[in-house]
Amino acid sequence: MKKQAVSGFAARGHASRRSAVDGEIAPLQLDITIEGFAAGLRAVGYSETGVRRRVHIIWHFGRWLERRKVAWARLQSGDIACFLDRHLPHCACAGPAPKDRGYCRSAIRRFVQYLRDERLINPPSEEPLRSPVEELLTTYDAHLREVCGLAPGTRENRRRAARRFLHWRFGERRLQLRHVRPKDVRGYVLDRARHLARTGLHPLCVDLRSFLRFLDFAQLRPSLAGAVPQLPQRAEPSLPAMLEPCERRRFLESFARSTPQGRRDYAMALCLSELALRSHEVADLVLEDVNWRKLTLRLGRTKQRRQRLVPLPDRVARAILNYLKQGRPPTRSRALFVHHRAPKGRALAPYYVRRVVRHAFARAGIEAAGTHILRHTWATRAYRRGTRLKLIADVLGHRSLDATVRYAHVNVEELRQAALPWPKHNTP
């Protein structure tokens, strides 16, 4: 019955497909391939509903590729980005396929990896670049990685922002960077500003300015970074939010340490709150990063791409050891924290770590979002205990004390409040 549900949908898609061209997966073969893909999903614990949704996404993507006359064997990362960034936001296709960008991206990437594992399409190293835009963005990504030292998530955001700007300026026309004028930059920001709040407009300006500086660095176009509008600064620097001691206690007590998944989530929460790690640093930990003899934790993929060691407190070490002995499922993955459900045994992604924290905040009745508040809380508590700013910066992984000094502002503000004059009482 399960296979019939997938096969029936595949047959409906198969009826509308044209004959295969050279190098493309034939319709009948694609039906069989999707069935194999679905079987692989079930093998790692996906429910039938989850399998069906991913199959719908693949057929939706396949029909879109067919209309663009793109063969599966010649599929490029730019095609996937075009489908996610240009087609999905305005999609009017009939059918039950989900339209959520993150969900679709995950399903397509998993299917493409399945095709590569089955050797039905070429591996990434053999893929030629499809367009000057994608070639430019590949060079830009290398610049962000090698020169700027940015994390993968930041690089992806900046590539996406650059791709949107280029598409806004040139559309499907030939890429001619020398035709970009300052008025184009300002016009793009003003056009996007109509659809974004201030919290979204600031990252847009930062990402666009970064791309324009790269063009100048690569001598592709004289600097246009100055044409990006400068947003007005806040009158006073915002102080980092933090959890009160009772909130932090409720947060840690919200994890059910009697279950394997609860032990994993509790160990991750301690890494975030006791070691001040970022979510992607927790997700990137592998078994070899823990030195049990010296009780240290090695961080090999930090935001600044610098390896560093942090001490492993007894409380965190016990939580990790308890998870490894009584919680972590059997798997070949060397990741420290892995999925307990589908895809069982695979390394967690940073967004999953953030989701675990958000759910814990909700259970504890704490109005907070994101994992950075745990870093802020650790840094503020450390400063209040008399820890030097340089040591706090080393633990947080800050290159400059300028990024750390704002934690001293918390104490300054508290002292200011304490120094307010006492109210005067009228004497009779």
N, C-alpha and C positions, 0 to 999 in steps of 0.2 A: 504493500500500500504506500509506503514512504517513497519508494523509487517511482511508483506510478505517478505520484503528485509532481515530482520533478520532471519526469519524462513527458507528461501531458503538457506542461508549460513549454518545455523545449520543442515539442511538436508544433505548438501554435506559433512559436517564433520561427521554426524551420519552414513553415508553409509560406511565410512572407519573404524569405531570403532568396537572393538571386544566386546564380551559379557562382562557384568560387573562381577567383582569378589565381594566377600562378603565385605561389608562396602564401596563400591564405588558407586557413583551416576550412575545409569543406563543411557545408551545413550539417550533413550527417555525422561527420567526425566531430563537429562542435557539440552536437547533441550528446555524443558518447563522452566527450571531454568534460562537459558540464556534469554529467552523471558521476564521472570519476572524481571531479572536484567536490561534488556534494558528498560522496562517500568519504572523502578525506576529512571534510568538516565534521561529519558524524563521528569519525574515528577519534577526534580530539575533543569530543564532548558537546558539540553544538546541538541545540534542540532542533526539531523538525521545522519549527517556525523560523528560527534563525537561518537554517539552511535555505528555506524557501525564499526568504527576503534577499539573501545574497545572490541566489539564482536569478531573481527578478532584476537585480541591479546589473548583473553581467549581461543579460539579454538587452536591457535598456542601453547599456554602453555599446554592445555589439551592433545594435541597429543604428546608433549614432555614427559609429565608425563606417558602417556600410554606406550611409548616405554621403559621407565625405570621401568614399572610395579609398579608405585606409585599410590595408591588409594587416591581419594580426601579426604576421611574420615581420612586418616593418613598423610595428607599433613603437612609438617613442614616448619618453616622459612628457614631452610637450603636448602630445595628443591627450594624455590623461589630464594634464593641467588645464588644457582648453575645455575639455568636457566638464571639469569641476568648476572652473572659474567663469566660463562664458555661457555654457549651455544650461547647467543646472539652475542658476538664479532665474532664468527666464523660460524654463522648460514647460512646454505645454503638451508633451507626449502623453498619449493615452496608456493606461496600464497601471498595475499596482506597485511599480517599482518605487522604493523610497527615494526622496529627493534631498535628504540631509547630506551635506557635503562631507563631513567627517566619516559618516557611515559608508557612503559610496566610495570614498577614497580607500578606506580600509578593505572593503570587499574587492575592489579592482586590483589593488596591490597584491592581495592574497592570490587572486586568480592568475595574475601575470606571473607571480612566483611559481605557481603550480605549473603553468605552461612551460616555464624555463626548466623546472625540475624534470618535466616529462620530455624535454628537448623538442618541444613543438615550436618554440620561437628561440631566437638567438639570445645569448646572455648579454647583459648590459655592455660589457667591454667591447662587443662586436657591433654595437649599434652606431650607425652614422648619425651625425647631427642633421636634423630635418630642415632647419631654417636659420637665417642669420640672427633672428631674435633669440632662439634657444642657444645658439653658439655664443652670443653675447652674454646671456644669463649664466652660461656655464663658466665663462671667464670671470664674470662678476662673482660667482660663488667661490671660485678659487681665490680671488682677491680677499673676500670676506673671511675665508678660512685661514689662508697663509699670512696675510698682511695684518688683518684686523683681529684675528684670533677669536671669532665669534662662534657661539654654540650652534649646533645644527638647527634648533628651532628658530633662533633669531635669523639665521641665514635663509631659511625657508620663507619666513615672513617678508624679508627684504627682497627676495627674488619675486615673490608674488606681487609685492607693491610695484616693483620695476616693470613686471610684465603688464600689469594693469595700466600703468602710465603709457607704455609703448603702444598698447592696443588702443588706448584713448586717443593718442596722437596720430597713429598711422593706420589703425584698423588692419585691413588686409593688404594695404599698399606696401611698397618696398620700403625697407628701413633706411632712412636717410637722416642720420643724426645731425648733420650740419644744418638741417632745416629747422631744428628745434630752437625756439626763441624764448626769451624771458617771459613774454606774454603767454606763451603756451603753458609754462610752468605755473604761473599765477592763475591762469584760467582753469587748469586741472584741479588745483587746490580749491578754488572757489566752487567748482562744479561738485566736487566730492563733499565740500563743507555743507551743502544743502541736505545731505543724507547722513551726516555724522554728528555725534555729540562732541563736546570738547575732549572728552576722554579718548575718543577715536581719532580726532583731528591731529592731536599732538603726535601719536605714533606715525600717522601718515606723513607729516612734515619731516620727521626724523628719518624715515625710510627713504623718502624721495630725495632728501638732501644727501644721504649716503650714496645713492645711486648716481646722482649728478657729480659728486666729488670723485667717484670712481671713473666716470667718463673723462674728467679732467686729468686724473692720475694716469689713465691709459692713453692719453692724448687722442681721444676720439672726438671730443668736443670741449672747447674752452669752458671754464667753470661757469655753471649756471646755478650753483648752490645758493648764491646770494639772492636769486629770484624767488626762492621759497619764502613765503610770508613768515615773519617772526610773530609767534603768538605772545600775547602779553603775559608776563610772569606774575605769579601770585605775590601779593604784598608780603607775605611771610612764608618761609619754607614750611611745608607740612611735616609734622612730627610723625614718626613711625607708630602705627597702631600696635598695641600689645594686649596680651591676655592678663587679666588679674590672676593672682594666685589661686583663688577659688575656681575660676573658669578653667585654668590650666589643669587643675586636679580633676574637674568634671570631664574635661576632654579625654584625659588618659583613662579615667575609670569607665568611659563609655564603650571600651573595647571588650568583647566577650572572649577572654583568654582561655575559656574551656573548649573552644573549637579550633581546628587547625588554621582556618582562615583568620579567626580572631587573633591567634598568636602571631601570625604574619603581620597583620595590620598594626598590632600593638608594637611590634619590633620596628616597623617603619615609622610609626608615630614617635618613638623614642629617638630614632635617628634624626628626625626633623626637629624635635623639640630640645633634645639634650646635646646634639652635635651641630645644630644649626645648618643642616644640609639643605640643599635645594631639591626639588622633586626629581629633577632629571639625574642628580647625583645619587639619589637613593635607588632609582630605577636602573642605573648603570652599574651598581655594585655587583661584583662576582665573588664566588667563594674564595678565590685566592687573595682578595683584598683584605681579608680579616687575618691578622697576625695574632694568634691566640697566645703565643709565648710572651710577646711584648705588649699585648693588649693595645694594638693600634689598628687604625683603619686607613687603608690607602685609597685616595680618590684620584683616579687616573683620567677621568673625563670631566674636568671642571669647566665652568663657564669661560675661564681664561685659558683653557687648554694647558694648564700647568698641573703636574702631579704634586700632591701634597699629602702629608700624614697628619691624622688627628688622633688624639688619645681616645681610647675606648673605655668609658666608665663601666664599673661593675654592673650597674643596673641595665645598661644597654647590652653588654656582653651576655648577661644571663638571659635576656629576652631573645636575642638572636640564637643563642645555643638551644633554648627551649623550643624555638620554632624549627630549627634544623633537626632536632631529635624527634619532635612530636607533631610537626605540622607540615613541613615541606614535602610535597608529593614526589614519588620517584620520577626522575626525568634526566635526560642527557644534557640539559642546559646547565651551563656554569653560572647562570645568573643567581644571585642570592635570593631574590624575591621573585616568585613565579606565580602564574595563574593556577588557581585551584579548580576553576571551571574552564569551559571552552574559551580559548584553546589551552587545555590543561598542560601544565609543565613548561609553557613558554614564558619568556621574560616579560615582566610588566613594562608598560609604556609610562612615561611621565604623567600623562593625563589621567591614568588609572590611579596613580599615587595621589594626585590632587583630588580625585573623586572620593577616595577613601577618607581623606581629611574632611571634605565638605560634608559627607554623611555623618562623620563623628561630631562635627560642630552642630549639625541639626539634632542629633540624638541628645547632645548635652545642652541644648537650648542656648547656644552661643551665636550671636549675630556677627559672623566673620566669614570671609571668603578667601580662598587661596591659602597656600602653605607658607607664604612669606611672613605672615604674622607670627609664626612660630620662631623664625629666625630673629625677627624684631624683638620678640619677648626674651629670647635667650640673651641677645646682645644687651638689652636694657638691664636685665637682671645682673649680668656680669659686670656692667659698668657701675651699678649701684653697690655691688660688693667690693668695689675698689680695683677691679681689673683694669690694667692699662689699655689705652686705646690701641696701641700697636699689637698687643696680644689678641685683642678682639678682632682686629683687622686680619691677623694671620689665620684665626679660626674660621672667619667668614670667607676668607679667600679674596679679600679686597686688595687691589694693587696700590691704591692710594688711600691715605687717611681721610681724604675729603669725603669718601663714601661712608666712612665709619663715624666721623665726628658728629653727625646729626643725632646719634644716640646720646651724646652729652647734652643735647638740647632739652631732652626730657627732664634731666635733673635741673637744668637752668630754669625751665618753666616752673617746676615744683618749688624751687627756691624763691622765684619771683612771687608765687602765690603765698608762700609762707611769710614773705617780707612785707606784705600789705599791712598798712597801719591798723591797729585794733580800733574797733568802733568806740567813739567817745560817748560816755553816758553823761547826761545832764545832771549836774549836782544841784541839790535843793538850796 
